[in-house]
Amino acid sequence: MTSDGPIGFDVPVVEAWLSDHTEIVTPCTWHRLTGGHSNLTYLLTDADRREYVIRRPPLGELLPKAHDMYREFRIIEALHPAGIPTARPIAYCDDRGVCERHFYVMSKVDGEALYTASQTAPRLDVSARRRVGESFIEVLSALHSIDPGDVGLTGLGRPNGYVSRQLTTWYGSWVASAAAADYDDDRVHRLHELLAADLPAEGPSRVVHGDYGVHNVMVDDDGEVVAVLDWEIATLGDPLADFAYALNAWSEAGDSEAARADAPTALEGFATRDELIGWYAGRTGADLSKLPYYRSFNSLKTACILHGVYARYRMGQKSSEGVDIDGLFTRMQASIALSEEHARDAGLT
């Protein structure tokens, strides 16, 4: 917010459009919400005291496919009536006479994403923590059970070759970042070679979230998932790759100290990864015999992402003030080691 009002919105013009095109009763109060990959996101409280959320891309020049508000909106518009917990889609606007960037409006959902153990411990009791894991898998299983054609999402992405394309993209990122990072690792090249040579047979393509974790779902006080957030990188792909990503991000009590440091799911009461696997298998009937492969793939992908971030800090492209650069490097190394471990479990080495 500025002294002149919300950043990125001409409030009288936008509210006039909202009044003409939605159920929202203006005038509204606007409150800036943080997060969301720098998208400008505000809580709107209308004249009838109902709450909504409005989102638009950040100010300045953007990469061609970045901050695609229509992509987010079309996904929740398709999935909400299919029973996937999302905010209720209200309206999308691409009229530059209303706003310099496209935006959309959705209902506000009462709940809270889980970021840290210290935030989660006083909020959820042991039984609610247990319910988080069950609901978390129920929602992901339901998403992976939807035929994209049944909800109008066949054009969301290329249906085939998801893992192969991801391997090419992130290994390419590693190679491109090696000089700037002043760090290369023979293990990464070997893992890429092994994974690329043993690609699993693909099943039916499904909507994959791409970053499904407790940081991207809102849960209520009983531990029920009430909304899935951040659909910006969702596409069509292999659901087992999506599940393995979620599994890797789920820390548990027996993990290393670094892996479980302030992780909410390492608290007493949260399900184990083995329980998540059992619930997912039971709900989807999926063949999980290749799960170690997918976990190795996701760990390597994570290492490549961290390597790229590390390189940008080393080059001064991102401010390193307050950033634990050594910790970032350690996490990268740990991801490589986990990829190796899962590759052994998959029989690749």
C-alpha positions in Angstrom: 0.0 0.0 0.0 1.0 3.6 -0.6 -0.4 6.8 0.7 -2.3 6.9 -2.6 -3.8 3.4 -2.2 -3.0 -0.1 -3.5 -0.1 -0.6 -5.8 -1.0 -1.7 -9.3 -4.7 -1.0 -9.2 -6.7 2.2 -10.0 -9.3 1.5 -7.3 -12.2 3.5 -8.6 -11.9 2.0 -12.1 -11.4 -1.5 -10.8 -14.2 -1.3 -8.3 -16.6 0.0 -11.0 -15.7 -3.0 -13.1 -16.2 -5.3 -10.1 -19.6 -3.8 -9.4 -20.7 -4.3 -13.0 -19.3 -7.8 -13.5 -19.4 -9.6 -10.1 -21.4 -10.1 -6.9 -19.1 -7.8 -5.1 -20.8 -4.8 -3.5 -18.5 -1.7 -3.6 -16.8 0.2 -2.1 -14.2 -2.2 -0.7 -11.4 -2.0 1.7 -8.1 -3.2 0.4 -5.4 -5.0 2.4 -2.1 -6.1 0.9 -1.3 -9.9 1.3 2.3 -11.0 1.1 3.7 -14.0 -0.8 2.6 -15.5 -4.1 5.8 -15.1 -6.1 5.7 -11.3 -6.0 2.2 -11.1 -7.6 0.3 -8.2 -6.3 -2.4 -9.8 -4.1 -5.0 -8.0 -2.0 -7.7 -9.0 0.4 -10.9 -7.2 -0.5 -13.7 -6.7 2.0 -16.8 -5.5 0.3 -19.6 -3.3 1.6 -21.5 -6.4 2.8 -18.4 -7.5 4.7 -17.7 -10.5 2.4 -14.1 -11.2 1.7 -12.4 -11.8 -1.7 -8.9 -12.0 -3.1 -7.7 -10.1 -6.1 -4.4 -10.9 -7.9 -2.4 -9.3 -10.7 1.2 -9.6 -11.9 3.9 -7.4 -10.4 5.0 -4.1 -11.8 7.7 -3.8 -14.5 8.8 -5.9 -17.4 7.9 -9.6 -17.2 9.1 -12.7 -18.9 6.6 -13.8 -21.6 5.1 -16.8 -19.7 5.6 -15.5 -16.2 2.8 -14.5 -13.8 0.0 -15.8 -16.0 -3.1 -14.9 -14.2 -5.4 -16.4 -16.8 -3.6 -19.8 -16.4 -4.2 -19.7 -12.7 -7.9 -18.6 -13.1 -8.7 -21.2 -15.8 -7.3 -24.0 -13.6 -9.3 -23.1 -10.5 -12.4 -22.4 -12.7 -12.1 -26.0 -14.0 -11.2 -27.8 -10.8 -13.4 -26.0 -8.2 -16.7 -27.5 -9.6 -14.9 -30.9 -10.0 -14.5 -31.0 -6.2 -10.9 -30.1 -5.8 -10.6 -27.6 -2.9 -9.7 -24.3 -4.4 -11.0 -20.8 -3.8 -14.2 -20.1 -5.7 -13.4 -18.3 -9.0 -15.3 -15.0 -9.3 -14.1 -13.2 -12.4 -11.2 -12.6 -14.7 -10.4 -9.3 -16.5 -8.1 -8.7 -19.4 -9.3 -5.2 -20.3 -6.4 -2.8 -20.3 -8.8 0.1 -19.8 -9.5 -1.3 -16.4 -6.0 -2.3 -15.4 -2.6 -2.3 -17.1 -2.2 -6.0 -16.4 -4.8 -8.7 -16.4 -6.2 -9.8 -13.0 -8.6 -12.2 -11.4 -10.8 -12.3 -8.3 -11.6 -15.4 -6.2 -13.3 -16.0 -2.9 -11.2 -15.9 0.3 -10.8 -19.3 2.0 -10.4 -19.5 5.8 -7.4 -21.5 6.6 -3.6 -21.3 6.8 -0.7 -22.8 5.0 1.9 -24.6 7.1 5.4 -23.2 6.8 7.2 -24.0 10.0 7.0 -26.2 13.1 7.0 -23.2 15.3 4.0 -21.8 13.5 2.1 -25.1 13.3 2.7 -26.5 16.8 0.4 -24.1 18.8 -2.2 -24.2 16.0 -2.9 -27.9 15.4 -3.3 -30.5 18.1 -2.0 -34.1 17.5 -5.3 -35.3 16.0 -5.5 -32.4 13.6 -1.9 -33.0 12.5 -2.8 -36.6 11.7 -5.8 -35.4 9.6 -3.5 -33.1 7.6 -1.7 -36.0 6.1 -4.9 -37.9 5.3 -6.6 -34.9 3.7 -3.4 -33.9 1.9 -3.3 -37.3 0.1 -7.1 -37.4 -0.5 -6.8 -34.1 -2.4 -3.8 -35.1 -4.4 -5.3 -38.5 -5.3 -8.6 -36.8 -6.4 -6.6 -34.3 -8.6 -4.7 -37.2 -10.2 -7.9 -39.1 -10.8 -9.4 -36.4 -13.0 -9.2 -36.8 -16.8 -8.1 -33.3 -18.0 -10.5 -33.7 -20.9 -13.5 -34.0 -18.6 -12.8 -30.5 -17.1 -11.6 -28.7 -20.2 -7.9 -28.7 -19.4 -6.5 -30.7 -22.4 -4.7 -27.6 -23.6 -2.9 -27.0 -20.3 0.3 -28.6 -21.5 1.9 -31.3 -23.6 0.5 -34.7 -22.4 3.6 -36.8 -23.1 7.3 -36.8 -22.2 6.9 -34.8 -18.9 9.8 -36.5 -17.0 12.1 -36.5 -20.1 11.5 -32.7 -20.7 12.0 -31.9 -17.0 15.3 -33.9 -17.0 16.5 -32.0 -20.0 15.5 -28.6 -18.7 17.0 -28.9 -15.2 20.2 -30.7 -16.2 20.6 -28.0 -18.8 20.2 -25.5 -16.0 23.0 -27.3 -14.0 25.4 -27.2 -16.9 24.6 -23.6 -17.7 25.1 -22.5 -14.0 28.3 -24.4 -13.3 30.8 -21.7 -14.2 28.9 -19.0 -12.4 28.5 -21.2 -9.3 32.1 -22.2 -9.5 30.9 -25.7 -8.8 30.3 -28.8 -10.8 29.7 -32.3 -9.6 30.3 -35.6 -11.4 27.4 -37.2 -9.5 24.9 -34.9 -11.2 26.1 -35.9 -14.7 26.0 -39.6 -13.8 22.5 -39.3 -12.2 21.2 -37.5 -15.3 22.7 -40.3 -17.5 21.1 -43.0 -15.4 17.7 -41.4 -15.2 17.5 -40.5 -18.8 18.4 -44.1 -19.8 15.6 -45.7 -17.8 12.6 -43.4 -18.2 9.4 -45.1 -16.8 6.6 -46.0 -19.2 4.0 -43.2 -19.1 0.5 -43.7 -17.9 -2.4 -41.4 -18.6 -1.5 -37.7 -18.4 -3.1 -35.8 -15.5 -3.0 -32.3 -14.1 0.1 -32.0 -12.0 0.5 -29.2 -9.5 4.2 -29.0 -9.6 4.8 -27.7 -6.1 2.3 -29.6 -4.0 3.3 -29.4 -0.3 1.9 -28.2 3.0 3.3 -24.7 2.2 0.9 -24.6 -0.7 -2.3 -25.9 0.9 -4.5 -24.1 3.4 -5.8 -26.2 6.3 -8.4 -25.5 8.8 -8.1 -26.0 12.6 -9.1 -29.6 12.3 -6.3 -30.3 9.7 -8.6 -30.5 6.7 -7.2 -29.2 3.4 -9.7 -26.4 2.4 -7.8 -25.0 -0.6 -4.8 -25.7 -2.8 -2.8 -22.6 -3.6 -0.3 -21.5 -6.3 -1.3 -23.2 -9.5 1.1 -21.0 -11.6 3.3 -23.9 -12.7 0.6 -26.6 -13.0 0.6 -28.5 -16.3 -0.2 -31.9 -17.7 2.2 -34.6 -16.9 3.0 -37.8 -15.0 1.1 -37.9 -11.7 3.7 -40.1 -10.0 6.3 -37.4 -10.6 3.9 -35.0 -8.8 3.3 -37.4 -5.9 7.1 -38.1 -5.5 7.7 -34.4 -5.3 5.2 -34.0 -2.5 6.7 -37.1 -0.8 10.2 -35.7 -0.9 9.0 -32.4 0.6 7.3 -34.1 3.5 9.8 -34.3 6.3 9.4 -36.8 9.1 10.9 -37.3 12.6 13.6 -39.8 11.5 15.1 -37.4 8.9 18.5 -35.7 9.3 18.5 -32.6 11.5 19.0 -30.4 8.5 16.0 -32.0 6.7 13.6 -31.6 9.5 14.8 -28.3 10.9 11.6 -26.4 11.8 9.6 -28.6 9.3 5.9 -28.7 10.4 5.4 -32.3 9.3 8.3 -33.5 11.5 6.1 -32.7 14.6 4.5 -35.4 16.7 1.3 -36.6 15.2 2.0 -36.0 11.5 1.9 -39.0 9.2 5.0 -40.7 8.0 5.9 -40.9 4.3 5.2 -44.6 4.3 1.6 -43.8 5.4 1.3 -41.3 2.7 2.4 -43.9 0.2 -0.1 -46.4 1.5 -3.0 -43.9 1.3 -2.1 -42.8 -2.2 -1.8 -46.3 -3.5 -5.1 -47.2 -1.9 -7.0 -44.3 -3.3 -5.5 -44.3 -6.8 -4.6 -47.9 -7.4 -1.4 -46.7 -8.9 1.6 -49.0 -9.5 4.2 -47.5 -7.2 7.0 -49.9 -8.1 8.9 -47.1 -9.9 8.5 -44.6 -7.0 12.2 -44.7 -6.1 13.0 -43.6 -9.6 10.6 -40.6 -9.4 12.0 -39.7 -6.0 15.6 -39.7 -7.4 14.4 -37.6 -10.3 12.8 -35.0 -8.0 15.8 -34.9 -5.7 18.1 -34.2 -8.7 15.7 -31.6 -10.0 15.8 -29.9 -6.6 19.6 -29.9 -6.6 19.6 -28.3 -10.0 17.2 -25.6 -8.9 19.3 -24.8 -5.8 22.4 -24.8 -8.0 20.9 -22.1 -10.2 19.9 -20.0 -7.2 23.4 -20.4 -5.7 24.9 -19.3 -9.0 22.8 -16.2 -9.1 23.9 -15.3 -5.6 27.5 -15.9 -6.5 27.2 -13.6 -9.5 25.5 -10.8 -7.5 22.3 -11.1 -9.4 20.3 -11.5 -6.2 20.9 -9.7 -2.9 22.5 -12.2 -0.4 21.8 -10.0 2.6 20.4 -12.2 5.3 20.7 -15.3 3.1 22.5 -18.4 4.4 24.6 -19.1 1.2 26.5 -22.0 2.9 23.2 -23.5 4.0 21.9 -23.3 0.4 25.0 -25.1 -0.8 24.5 -27.8 1.9 20.9 -28.3 0.8 22.1 -28.7 -2.8 24.6 -31.4 -1.7 22.0 -33.1 0.4 19.6 -33.3 -2.6 22.3 -34.9 -4.7 23.0 -37.5 -2.0 19.3 -38.2 -1.8 19.0 -38.6 -5.5 21.8 -41.1 -5.4 20.1 -43.0 -2.5 16.8 -43.2 -4.4 18.6 -44.2 -7.6 20.2 -47.2 -5.7 16.7 -48.1 -4.4 15.5 -48.0 -8.0 18.2 -50.3 -9.1 19.8 -47.8 -11.4 23.3 -48.0 -9.9 
